[in-house]
Every structure is written in structure tokens, then in C-alpha cells.
């Protein structure tokens, strides 16, 4: 199979996972969307993206949860459900493993840093990204030398 065709099919499977992250994950369904067997899809996905389809799904759900914990006023249980997890225990342990803080501590830490409720604190935004919008030198002492 040509590499370009294989990559397009893998992208289709990855898009399927991203579009259906709230549903119970089915490797077979993701593989079908790529027109591959489950085994071949899983192996090719890991080879191409450096992570398994399930690892991709977990990372996606955790990123969505991080955003919701800071920008929404949902309880941790509600966030857990809204990102596709059924078990609060599983969600909390995965969140701790990937982020380094339990969901509640993550929320409290970022809310303390923020000057406005339900906004990401400016300290979390990378300087190189913020610089594009501010158009000011990041550190005047460095820029004046």
C-alpha cells in the first residue's frame, strides 16, 4: 500500500477517534473507518503517531478535561462524564498520571493564578505564543542590550 494512502487512512481513523471521544472506545470501529483490520490499524497507528489509539484517546480526553476544569464551573464528576469517562476513579487516576495533579488540585492551582474567573491564567500561556499578540519585547532588559 502506498505510504500516502496509508497515512490518509490512518488520519481518517484518528479523526474518527477524535470525533467520537465521548463514546466507549472501539478499536474495531476506528479500524473500520480506516479500512484496516484492528491489529494492522493499531500497529500502523503506533508506528506513525508514536502512541496507540487508546493512548491518543486518553490524551485527548485529558486535554479536554484540563480545559473544562479551568474554564467551566462543572464539578469534577461532571467533567469526568463530559469527556467520556464513566468511572470517576479511573478518570482521576489517569488525570493524576498524565498531569501530575489530581483534577481538583489542578483546578485550584490554575484558578489561583488567574486574575479572571474561568480564564486560563497568563502564566500558563507560553511566552512565544503570547508575544505574537502583545507585540512587546518579553524582557526589556534583554531587548535593550
Buried (B, 14 or more C-beta within 10 A) or exposed (E): EEEEEBEEBBEBBBEBBEEBBEEEBBBEBBBBBBEBEBEBBBEBBBEBBEEBBBBBBBEBBBEBBBEBBBBEEBEBEEBBBBBBBEEBEEBBEBBBEBBEBBBEEBBEBBBEEBEEEEEBBEEEEEEEEEEEEEEEEEEEEEEEE
